[in-house]
Amino acid sequence: MDLCCLLVGTHKGTFYLDPYTRYGEKYGGSWVDAGRLRSSQYPSAVPLSFINLNITPSLGSVPALLEFSQVFELFTMVSE
């Protein structure tokens, strides 16, 4: 998801959400990380951040419903 200034329309940053578990490919738990920070040396480089969760994906026609603990974890990660 790209983040833009609504008044001017300039690109301010990029946000990446990786919500689902991929067995054997992804560490357990949840974490937030800054892939690239804002820099005065490189003003054209916009910030990039990641939120990684391990939510069970949907199975066929059954939707991926979140448990309360998963919703709490998501909001905890977003607030960091």
Backbone as ProteinMPNN parsed JSONL, in Angstrom:
{"seq_chain_A": "MDLCCLLVGTHKGTFYLDPYTRYGEKYGGSWVDAGRLRSSQYPSAVPLSFINLNITPSLGSVPALLEFSQVFELFTMVSE", "coords_chain_A": {"N_chain_A": [[0.846, -1.151, 0.0], [0.673, 2.113, -0.911], [1.456, 5.203, 0.588], [0.136, 8.39, 0.478], [0.188, 11.993, 0.357], [-2.761, 13.655, 0.868], [-3.4, 16.303, 0.287], [-1.451, 17.323, -1.473], [-0.745, 15.194, -3.073], [1.617, 13.783, -3.213], [3.937, 11.064, -3.027], [4.493, 9.489, -0.009], [5.383, 7.258, 1.386], [5.73, 3.631, 1.755], [3.843, 0.822, 2.665], [3.838, -2.462, 3.781], [1.963, -5.327, 4.224], [2.032, -8.511, 5.511], [0.071, -10.936, 6.095], [-0.469, -13.756, 6.382], [0.225, -17.151, 7.446], [2.922, -19.075, 6.248], [3.92, -22.114, 6.031], [7.108, -23.376, 6.799], [8.362, -21.349, 5.407], [8.342, -18.965, 6.745], [9.055, -17.192, 9.724], [7.79, -17.867, 13.042], [5.341, -16.084, 15.078], [4.851, -12.495, 15.362], [5.807, -9.404, 13.862], [7.072, -6.069, 13.421], [8.76, -3.971, 11.167], [11.155, -1.629, 9.957], [11.906, -1.176, 6.73], [13.17, 0.719, 5.208], [14.276, 3.84, 6.153], [13.331, 7.333, 6.413], [15.459, 9.674, 4.809], [17.759, 12.325, 4.885], [19.884, 12.467, 3.217], [19.138, 11.063, 0.954], [16.671, 12.203, -0.461], [14.698, 11.398, -2.291], [14.147, 8.791, -1.706], [11.63, 7.028, -0.357], [10.107, 6.205, 2.831], [9.818, 2.769, 3.933], [7.901, 0.237, 5.319], [7.143, -2.761, 7.22], [4.663, -5.087, 8.287], [4.398, -8.101, 9.773], [2.47, -10.939, 10.218], [1.06, -14.003, 11.526], [-1.418, -15.363, 10.582], [-3.942, -17.78, 10.175], [-4.664, -18.759, 6.907], [-7.577, -18.479, 4.678], [-9.561, -21.376, 3.944], [-10.448, -22.836, 1.143], [-13.817, -22.296, 0.621], [-14.245, -21.356, 3.13], [-13.974, -18.572, 5.134], [-11.137, -16.668, 6.383], [-11.317, -16.217, 9.546], [-10.659, -14.018, 12.208], [-9.306, -14.572, 15.43], [-9.863, -13.162, 18.714], [-7.388, -12.675, 19.952], [-5.69, -12.493, 17.744], [-6.646, -10.218, 16.428], [-6.101, -8.324, 18.406], [-3.306, -8.526, 18.401], [-2.723, -7.604, 15.797], [-3.573, -4.873, 15.986], [-1.801, -4.074, 17.958], [0.643, -4.292, 16.604], [0.298, -2.369, 14.584], [0.202, -0.047, 16.051], [2.824, 0.389, 16.876]], "CA_chain_A": [[0.0, 0.0, 0.0], [1.429, 3.358, -0.957], [0.895, 6.273, 1.396], [0.284, 9.661, -0.227], [-0.369, 13.189, 0.963], [-4.021, 13.945, 0.181], [-3.453, 17.696, -0.152], [-0.536, 17.582, -2.588], [-0.697, 14.019, -3.94], [2.974, 13.25, -3.304], [4.18, 9.75, -2.419], [5.163, 9.692, 1.276], [5.942, 6.022, 1.929], [5.125, 2.375, 1.348], [3.503, -0.034, 3.78], [3.643, -3.825, 3.31], [1.337, -6.206, 5.208], [2.142, -9.931, 5.188], [-0.739, -11.441, 7.2], [-0.752, -15.182, 6.49], [1.255, -18.139, 7.725], [3.435, -19.92, 5.158], [4.705, -23.109, 6.752], [8.428, -23.655, 6.259], [8.911, -20.185, 4.71], [8.196, -17.747, 7.528], [9.228, -17.368, 11.163], [6.588, -17.766, 13.856], [5.169, -14.823, 15.777], [4.512, -11.295, 14.59], [6.797, -8.35, 14.038], [7.017, -4.88, 12.578], [10.135, -3.6, 10.85], [11.359, -0.542, 8.991], [12.797, -1.616, 5.659], [13.959, 1.889, 4.785], [13.873, 5.037, 6.885], [13.451, 8.613, 5.702], [16.852, 10.101, 4.841], [18.042, 13.645, 4.312], [20.895, 12.267, 2.167], [18.453, 10.547, -0.229], [15.294, 12.689, -0.294], [13.739, 10.727, -3.175], [13.877, 7.461, -1.157], [10.516, 7.117, 0.59], [10.152, 5.162, 3.859], [9.192, 1.483, 3.654], [7.752, -0.513, 6.568], [6.525, -4.077, 7.103], [4.027, -5.752, 9.413], [4.299, -9.532, 9.499], [1.63, -11.69, 11.146], [0.909, -15.42, 11.181], [-2.835, -15.68, 10.658], [-4.291, -18.923, 9.334], [-5.396, -18.286, 5.719], [-8.863, -19.123, 4.403], [-9.477, -22.715, 3.359], [-11.535, -23.001, 0.188], [-14.893, -21.309, 0.76], [-14.316, -20.938, 4.533], [-13.153, -17.357, 5.276], [-10.158, -16.604, 7.466], [-11.867, -15.414, 10.634], [-9.64, -13.73, 13.203], [-9.609, -14.701, 16.847], [-9.642, -11.904, 19.425], [-5.947, -12.495, 20.179], [-5.08, -12.08, 16.479], [-7.041, -8.819, 16.216], [-5.312, -7.564, 19.377], [-1.927, -8.53, 17.91], [-2.685, -6.717, 14.64], [-3.617, -3.498, 16.449], [-0.544, -3.821, 18.678], [1.695, -4.092, 15.611], [0.03, -1.121, 13.871], [0.458, 1.089, 16.941], [4.251, 0.537, 17.183]], "C_chain_A": [[0.902, 1.228, 0.0], [0.698, 4.418, -0.152], [1.175, 7.602, 0.72], [-0.316, 10.802, 0.588], [-1.632, 13.562, 0.186], [-4.077, 15.365, -0.364], [-2.621, 17.933, -1.41], [-0.476, 16.411, -3.57], [0.692, 13.426, -4.09], [3.09, 11.937, -2.534], [5.012, 9.936, -1.156], [5.793, 8.431, 1.84], [5.208, 4.809, 1.404], [4.975, 1.482, 2.575], [3.202, -1.417, 3.227], [3.083, -4.667, 4.451], [1.424, -7.637, 4.704], [1.387, -10.703, 6.277], [-0.728, -12.954, 7.419], [0.485, -16.04, 6.756], [1.637, -18.856, 6.435], [4.39, -20.904, 5.808], [6.021, -23.4, 6.042], [9.088, -22.468, 5.578], [8.987, -18.938, 5.581], [8.369, -18.071, 9.006], [7.898, -17.256, 11.885], [6.512, -16.415, 14.546], [4.788, -13.693, 14.84], [5.572, -10.24, 14.842], [6.545, -7.211, 13.069], [8.455, -4.445, 12.354], [10.141, -2.448, 9.852], [12.361, -1.032, 7.953], [13.698, -0.495, 5.179], [13.404, 3.104, 5.515], [13.964, 6.268, 5.989], [14.881, 9.101, 5.849], [17.011, 11.478, 4.214], [19.083, 13.542, 3.211], [20.259, 11.806, 0.857], [16.98, 10.953, -0.16], [14.272, 11.999, -1.194], [13.4, 9.318, -2.681], [12.794, 7.58, -0.082], [10.622, 5.986, 1.62], [9.355, 3.917, 3.448], [9.093, 0.732, 4.979], [6.943, -1.784, 6.323], [5.809, -4.433, 8.391], [3.826, -7.202, 8.996], [3.505, -10.209, 10.602], [1.627, -13.149, 10.72], [-0.52, -15.85, 11.431], [-3.105, -16.859, 9.726], [-5.094, -18.43, 8.139], [-6.725, -19.022, 5.556], [-8.631, -20.471, 3.721], [-10.672, -22.921, 2.45], [-12.576, -21.907, 0.344], [-15.054, -20.823, 2.204], [-13.413, -19.714, 4.721], [-12.178, -17.463, 6.449], [-10.689, -15.659, 8.537], [-10.794, -15.235, 11.705], [-10.161, -13.982, 14.607], [-9.318, -13.361, 17.511], [-8.15, -11.641, 19.612], [-5.232, -12.035, 18.904], [-5.424, -10.628, 16.146], [-6.24, -7.916, 17.147], [-3.86, -7.441, 18.913], [-1.762, -7.593, 16.716], [-2.67, -5.254, 15.083], [-2.379, -3.115, 17.244], [0.578, -3.539, 17.696], [1.52, -2.745, 14.89], [0.387, 0.082, 14.749], [1.932, 1.307, 17.259], [4.913, 1.567, 16.304]], "O_chain_A": [[1.796, 1.346, 0.837], [-0.528, 4.518, -0.205], [2.327, 7.914, 0.419], [-1.215, 10.595, 1.403], [-1.573, 13.763, -1.027], [-4.735, 15.61, -1.376], [-3.043, 18.662, -2.309], [-0.194, 16.601, -4.752], [0.925, 12.639, -5.008], [2.422, 11.734, -1.52], [6.116, 10.478, -1.216], [6.667, 8.524, 2.702], [4.203, 4.925, 0.704], [5.873, 1.403, 3.414], [2.4, -1.548, 2.302], [3.67, -4.712, 5.532], [0.953, -7.948, 3.61], [1.988, -11.088, 7.28], [-0.957, -13.401, 8.543], [1.604, -15.715, 6.36], [0.773, -19.201, 5.628], [5.537, -20.566, 6.102], [6.046, -23.641, 4.835], [10.256, -22.555, 5.2], [9.626, -17.957, 5.201], [7.888, -19.098, 9.484], [6.975, -16.613, 11.387], [7.5, -15.682, 14.596], [4.448, -13.913, 13.678], [6.166, -10.193, 15.92], [5.893, -7.375, 12.038], [9.281, -4.542, 13.262], [9.245, -2.32, 9.017], [13.526, -1.274, 8.268], [14.844, -0.724, 4.791], [12.199, 3.357, 5.491], [14.6, 6.236, 4.936], [15.466, 8.954, 6.922], [16.464, 11.757, 3.147], [19.168, 14.425, 2.357], [20.764, 12.112, -0.223], [16.13, 10.125, 0.167], [13.081, 12.017, -0.882], [12.459, 8.707, -3.186], [13.024, 8.166, 0.976], [11.166, 4.924, 1.316], [8.364, 4.002, 2.722], [10.089, 0.602, 5.69], [6.173, -1.881, 5.367], [6.294, -4.115, 9.477], [3.169, -7.491, 7.995], [3.826, -10.069, 11.782], [2.143, -13.485, 9.655], [-0.806, -16.601, 12.364], [-2.563, -16.926, 8.623], [-6.105, -17.752, 8.32], [-6.971, -20.042, 6.199], [-7.64, -20.672, 3.02], [-11.785, -23.153, 2.923], [-12.261, -20.724, 0.216], [-15.902, -19.973, 2.477], [-12.208, -19.805, 4.491], [-12.378, -18.247, 7.377], [-10.525, -14.443, 8.439], [-10.102, -16.188, 12.065], [-11.301, -13.653, 14.934], [-8.615, -12.523, 16.947], [-7.696, -10.509, 19.448], [-4.271, -11.268, 18.978], [-4.578, -9.892, 15.636], [-5.755, -6.865, 16.73], [-3.259, -6.372, 19.022], [-0.772, -6.866, 16.631], [-1.843, -4.475, 14.608], [-1.952, -1.962, 17.212], [1.385, -2.638, 17.926], [2.506, -2.06, 14.621], [0.826, 1.114, 14.24], [2.272, 2.326, 17.861], [6.112, 1.811, 16.436]]}, "name": "protein", "num_of_chains": 1, "seq": "MDLCCLLVGTHKGTFYLDPYTRYGEKYGGSWVDAGRLRSSQYPSAVPLSFINLNITPSLGSVPALLEFSQVFELFTMVSE"}
